[in-house]
Amino acid sequence: MGTTLIRFMSLIVATLLLFPSSSLSLTTDEAAAIAHPQLAAFEEQPHPNDHVHIDIAIDIKINNPRLLVAHRALHALKQALYSDPNNFTGNWVGPDVCAYNGVSCVPSLHNASESAVASLDMNAADVAGHLPKEIGLMSDLAVLHLNSNRFCGVIPEEITNMTELYELDASNNRFVGPFPAAVLGVRKLSYLDIRFNDFDGPIPPELFLKPYDAIFLNNNRFTSGIPETIGKTKATVIVLANNQLGGCIPRSIGEAAATLDQFIFINNSITGCLPVETGLLTNATVFDVSDNALTGSIPPTLAGLSKVEQLDLSRNRFTGDVPSGVCKLPALANLSVSYNFFTSEAAECSSTADDGKSFHDDGNCMGQSRPMQRGADESGFGEDVNNLIGGGYQFFF
């Protein structure tokens, strides 16, 4: 993924986190009717890597063997749909698969005289169903976009047969089960987006050992903490927001300094102190750990985030002061330390607004020196702040 695209992504990250692209109108009972049988099969055959057999009768003659296989895969997918209210697959008939809605063909990498299906884009088609194992027959596919549909069940193991797949967007669906480990076997995959689904359980450590450029796992139900291997990632963007991870941010995070551009861990019940190694992320432009349970003081090493434009430490349990080194970061445009237990801040912090920067420090314990602070009873003054979270806020005006 190029630098230009990554910079564009930084402008839409908040939208990706908060607003999935379309409504999901399938009822819970309908979703269960599709998901449960597939999940049962998944549990009975944990490693279904057998050769894919096609039971679809095809009377249409297609001379190009690559397009013939794609025809079989696409018709298996069409048959696996529970609903297609916009008739997206209505023209998926006949031999010319390159004319099907959402399908793009290019000369084959293996034989330039033959066409091959390189992209399948079903974004916002509002179809409901499941992914059949035959999807793995599309070994020429480089881009698979399934965003904003009502796919249920699991991502089939046969996706590992998609040897040219570079970009997978299965976001904003109703996929279930553990992290789809099959995607880790897709050797050319670079962009992984499975946000806004119902995946649960731990994130496999192997994920961060893959040469992915972008990883979007937000808005699922992942648990069991952030793997220590995160420091080995080559990704420019990692979004783990709105899960149930808990635990600490691994100190290994500093090892990702060469590539990591956006680091977004919002709302995960992350605990412990912010590791000093986060200050090594000198290429980061977005650093957001808001809405967690981080404690302790801001490490002075955060002054090393020389390229950071958005820094959000709000809604945690930080104490002490907000150091000048953080408020003087040269590229900083937005800084929030709101709703913590800071008792003071460097003079440079409140003056950032005079420089046209956005700065928020309300909901802390700075008394009348700053507006919109906690009342004395809530600030604690000598009590353990970790026992003071919750309840309404009192403010000085």
C-alpha positions in Angstrom: 0.0 0.0 0.0 1.5 3.3 -1.0 2.2 6.3 1.2 -0.6 8.4 -0.4 -3.2 5.8 0.4 -2.0 5.5 4.0 -2.2 9.3 4.4 -5.8 9.1 3.0 -6.6 6.4 5.5 -5.6 8.6 8.4 -8.4 11.0 7.5 -11.1 8.3 7.6 -10.0 6.2 10.5 -12.5 7.7 12.9 -15.3 6.9 10.4 -14.1 3.3 10.0 -14.2 2.9 13.8 -17.6 4.4 14.4 -19.7 4.0 11.4 -20.1 0.8 9.4 -21.1 1.4 5.8 -24.6 -0.1 5.7 -27.4 -1.5 7.8 -27.5 -5.2 8.5 -31.2 -6.1 8.1 -31.0 -9.9 8.5 -32.7 -11.0 11.7 -30.8 -12.9 14.4 -32.8 -16.1 13.6 -31.9 -15.8 9.9 -28.3 -15.3 10.8 -28.3 -18.3 13.1 -29.8 -20.5 10.4 -26.8 -19.8 8.2 -24.0 -19.6 10.8 -24.7 -22.6 13.0 -24.4 -25.4 10.4 -21.2 -23.9 9.1 -19.7 -23.5 12.6 -20.6 -27.1 13.4 -18.7 -28.2 10.3 -15.8 -26.0 11.3 -15.6 -27.6 14.7 -15.8 -31.2 13.3 -13.1 -30.6 10.7 -10.6 -28.1 12.2 -8.2 -28.4 9.3 -10.4 -28.9 6.2 -7.6 -28.6 3.6 -8.9 -31.3 1.3 -9.2 -30.8 -2.4 -12.2 -28.7 -3.3 -14.9 -30.7 -5.1 -17.5 -29.0 -7.3 -21.0 -30.4 -7.4 -22.4 -27.6 -9.7 -23.5 -28.8 -13.1 -22.2 -26.5 -15.8 -23.4 -26.9 -19.4 -21.7 -23.7 -20.6 -18.6 -24.1 -22.6 -15.7 -21.9 -21.5 -12.4 -22.5 -23.3 -10.2 -20.5 -20.9 -9.6 -22.9 -18.0 -9.0 -20.0 -15.5 -12.3 -18.4 -16.3 -14.0 -21.8 -16.2 -12.8 -22.3 -12.6 -13.8 -18.7 -11.7 -17.3 -19.4 -13.2 -17.6 -22.4 -10.9 -16.5 -20.4 -7.9 -18.8 -17.5 -8.6 -21.9 -19.7 -9.1 -21.1 -21.6 -5.9 -21.0 -18.2 -4.2 -24.3 -17.2 -5.8 -26.0 -20.4 -4.6 -24.7 -19.8 -1.1 -26.5 -16.5 -0.8 -29.6 -16.3 1.4 -30.8 -13.0 0.0 -29.9 -10.6 -2.7 -32.4 -7.8 -2.4 -30.7 -5.5 -4.9 -30.2 -8.3 -7.5 -26.4 -7.7 -7.4 -25.8 -11.2 -8.9 -28.7 -10.9 -11.3 -26.3 -10.9 -14.3 -24.1 -13.7 -13.0 -25.3 -15.9 -15.9 -23.7 -17.1 -19.0 -20.0 -17.8 -19.8 -18.6 -14.2 -19.7 -17.7 -14.0 -16.1 -15.7 -10.8 -16.8 -19.0 -9.0 -17.4 -20.5 -10.0 -14.0 -21.3 -7.3 -11.5 -18.3 -6.7 -9.3 -15.9 -8.8 -11.3 -12.7 -7.4 -13.0 -10.4 -9.4 -15.3 -6.9 -8.8 -16.4 -4.3 -10.8 -18.4 -3.2 -13.8 -16.4 0.1 -13.5 -14.6 0.9 -17.0 -15.8 -0.3 -16.6 -19.4 -0.7 -13.1 -20.8 -2.9 -14.5 -23.7 -5.5 -15.6 -21.2 -7.8 -13.5 -19.0 -8.1 -14.1 -15.3 -10.4 -12.8 -12.6 -8.3 -10.4 -10.6 -10.9 -8.7 -8.4 -14.3 -9.4 -6.9 -15.9 -6.3 -5.3 -19.2 -6.9 -3.6 -18.9 -3.9 -1.2 -22.4 -2.7 0.0 -24.2 -5.2 -2.2 -26.4 -6.1 0.9 -26.3 -9.8 0.1 -26.8 -12.4 2.9 -25.4 -15.8 3.0 -22.1 -17.6 3.6 -18.8 -18.0 1.9 -18.6 -21.4 0.2 -15.4 -23.4 0.2 -15.3 -23.0 -3.6 -14.2 -19.4 -3.1 -10.7 -20.9 -2.8 -10.8 -21.9 -6.5 -10.3 -18.3 -7.5 -6.5 -18.6 -7.2 -5.9 -15.6 -9.5 -7.9 -13.2 -7.3 -5.8 -10.3 -6.0 -8.6 -8.3 -4.4 -11.6 -9.6 -2.5 -14.0 -6.9 -1.2 -17.0 -8.1 0.8 -17.5 -5.0 3.0 -21.0 -4.1 4.2 -23.0 -7.2 3.5 -24.6 -9.9 5.7 -22.3 -12.8 5.3 -22.5 -15.2 8.3 -20.5 -18.2 9.5 -16.8 -18.6 9.2 -14.2 -17.7 6.5 -13.4 -21.1 4.9 -10.0 -22.7 5.1 -9.9 -22.9 1.4 -9.0 -19.2 1.2 -5.4 -20.4 1.6 -5.6 -21.5 -2.0 -6.0 -17.9 -3.2 -2.3 -17.6 -3.9 -2.4 -14.2 -5.5 -4.7 -12.5 -2.9 -3.3 -9.2 -1.8 -6.2 -7.4 -0.2 -9.0 -8.9 1.8 -11.8 -6.7 3.1 -14.5 -8.8 5.0 -15.5 -6.0 7.3 -19.0 -5.1 8.4 -20.6 -8.5 8.2 -21.6 -11.2 10.6 -18.7 -13.6 10.5 -18.2 -15.5 13.7 -15.8 -17.8 15.5 -12.2 -17.4 16.4 -9.7 -15.3 14.4 -9.8 -16.7 10.9 -6.4 -18.4 11.0 -6.8 -19.5 7.4 -5.9 -15.9 6.3 -2.5 -16.3 7.8 -1.8 -18.9 5.1 -2.5 -16.5 2.3 1.1 -15.8 1.5 0.8 -12.6 -0.6 -1.8 -10.9 1.7 -0.9 -7.3 2.6 -4.2 -5.6 3.6 -6.4 -7.4 6.2 -9.7 -5.8 7.2 -12.1 -7.8 9.3 -13.5 -5.0 11.5 -17.2 -4.9 12.5 -17.8 -8.7 12.8 -18.3 -11.1 15.7 -14.9 -12.8 15.8 -13.8 -13.6 19.4 -11.0 -15.2 21.4 -7.3 -14.4 21.2 -5.4 -12.7 18.5 -2.8 -15.2 17.2 0.8 -14.1 17.7 1.6 -15.1 14.2 -0.5 -12.2 12.9 2.2 -9.7 13.6 4.9 -11.8 12.0 3.2 -11.6 8.6 4.3 -8.8 6.2 1.0 -7.0 6.3 0.8 -3.3 5.6 -2.5 -2.7 7.3 -4.4 -4.6 10.0 -8.0 -3.6 10.9 -9.4 -5.8 13.7 -11.6 -3.2 15.4 -15.1 -3.8 16.6 -15.0 -7.5 17.3 -14.8 -9.4 20.6 -11.2 -10.3 20.7 -9.8 -11.1 24.2 -6.6 -12.3 25.9 -4.4 -9.3 25.5 -2.1 -7.9 22.8 0.5 -10.5 21.7 4.1 -9.7 22.4 4.9 -10.2 18.8 3.3 -6.8 17.9 6.8 -5.4 18.0 7.7 -7.5 15.0 5.0 -6.1 12.8 5.9 -4.4 9.5 2.4 -2.8 9.3 1.9 1.0 8.9 -1.6 0.9 10.4 -2.8 -1.3 13.3 -6.4 -0.7 14.6 -7.5 -2.9 17.5 -10.1 -0.5 18.9 -13.4 -1.6 20.5 -12.5 -5.2 21.5 -12.1 -6.8 24.9 -8.3 -7.3 24.9 -7.3 -6.2 28.4 -3.7 -6.6 29.6 -0.8 -4.3 29.0 0.7 -2.7 25.9 3.8 -4.9 25.3 7.1 -3.2 25.7 8.1 -4.7 22.4 5.9 -2.1 20.6 9.0 0.1 20.3 10.5 -2.4 17.9 7.9 -1.4 15.3 9.3 2.1 15.0 10.5 1.7 11.4 7.1 1.2 9.9 4.2 2.0 12.3 2.3 5.1 11.3 -1.1 4.7 13.0 -1.5 3.0 16.4 -5.2 2.9 17.5 -6.1 0.9 20.6 -9.3 2.7 21.8 -11.6 1.1 24.3 -10.0 -2.2 25.2 -9.7 -2.2 29.0 -5.9 -2.0 28.6 -4.2 -1.7 32.0 -0.8 -0.9 33.4 1.5 1.9 32.6 2.2 3.3 29.1 5.6 1.7 28.3 8.5 4.0 27.8 9.2 2.2 24.5 6.2 3.9 22.9 8.3 7.0 22.6 10.4 5.1 20.1 7.6 5.3 17.5 9.2 8.2 15.7 7.3 7.6 12.5 3.8 7.5 14.1 1.4 10.2 13.1 -1.6 8.9 15.0 -1.3 7.5 18.6 -4.6 6.8 20.3 -5.0 4.8 23.5 -8.1 6.5 24.8 -10.9 4.8 26.8 -8.8 2.3 28.6 -7.5 1.8 32.1 -3.9 2.9 31.8 -2.3 4.2 35.0 0.8 6.0 36.1 2.4 9.1 34.6 3.0 10.0 31.0 6.5 8.7 30.2 8.8 11.6 29.2 9.9 9.5 26.2 6.6 10.4 24.5 8.5 13.6 23.5 10.2 11.4 20.9 7.0 11.1 18.9 8.3 13.8 16.5 5.8 13.1 13.7 2.7 12.5 15.7 -0.3 14.7 14.6 -3.0 13.2 16.8 -2.3 12.1 20.3 -5.2 10.9 22.5 -4.6 9.8 26.1 -8.1 10.7 27.3 -10.3 8.6 29.6 -7.7 6.6 31.4 -6.3 6.8 34.9 -3.1 8.7 34.3 -1.8 10.8 37.2 0.9 13.4 37.8 1.5 16.2 35.3 1.3 16.7 31.5 5.0 17.3 30.5 6.0 20.1 28.2 7.8 17.7 25.9 4.4 16.2 24.9 2.7 19.5 24.4 5.6 20.8 22.3 5.7 17.9 19.8 6.5 19.6 16.5 3.8 18.0 14.3 1.1 18.0 16.9 -2.4 19.2 15.7 -4.7 17.4 18.2 -3.9 16.6 21.8 -6.4 15.2 24.4 -5.6 14.3 28.0 -9.2 14.7 29.2 -10.8 12.6 32.0 -7.7 11.4 33.8 -6.3 12.5 37.2 -3.6 14.9 36.1 -2.9 17.5 38.8 -0.9 20.0 36.6 0.4 20.6 33.1 3.2 22.5 31.6 2.5 26.1 30.5 3.1 25.0 26.9 0.1 22.7 27.0 -2.7 25.3 27.5 -1.0 27.6 25.0 -1.2 25.1 22.2 -4.7 26.5 21.4 -3.1 29.8 20.7 -1.1 28.1 18.0 -4.2 26.9 16.2 -3.9 23.4 17.7 -6.7 21.4 19.4 -6.1 20.8 23.1 -8.4 19.2 25.6 -7.6 18.8 29.3 -11.1 18.9 31.0 -12.1 16.3 33.6 -8.8 16.3 35.5 -7.7 17.4 38.9 -6.1 20.8 38.3 -8.5 22.8 40.4 -9.5 26.3 39.4 -6.3 26.8 37.3 -8.1 25.1 34.4 -11.8 25.0 33.4 -14.1 21.9 33.6 -12.1 20.0 36.2 -13.1 17.3 38.7 -14.3 18.3 42.1 -11.9 17.9 45.1 -13.8 14.8 46.4 -13.4 13.0 43.1 -9.8 14.0 42.6 -9.0 12.1 45.7 -6.1 14.1 47.1 -4.1 11.2 48.5 -6.4 8.4 47.8 -5.9 5.7 45.2 -7.3 7.1 42.0 -8.1 3.6 40.8 -10.8 3.4 43.4 -12.3 6.6 42.2 -13.4 5.7 38.6 -17.1 5.9 38.0 -20.0 8.1 38.9 -20.8 11.6 37.7 -18.3 14.4 37.4 -18.2 17.7 39.3 -16.6 20.7 37.7 -15.2 24.1 38.5 -16.3 26.8 36.0 
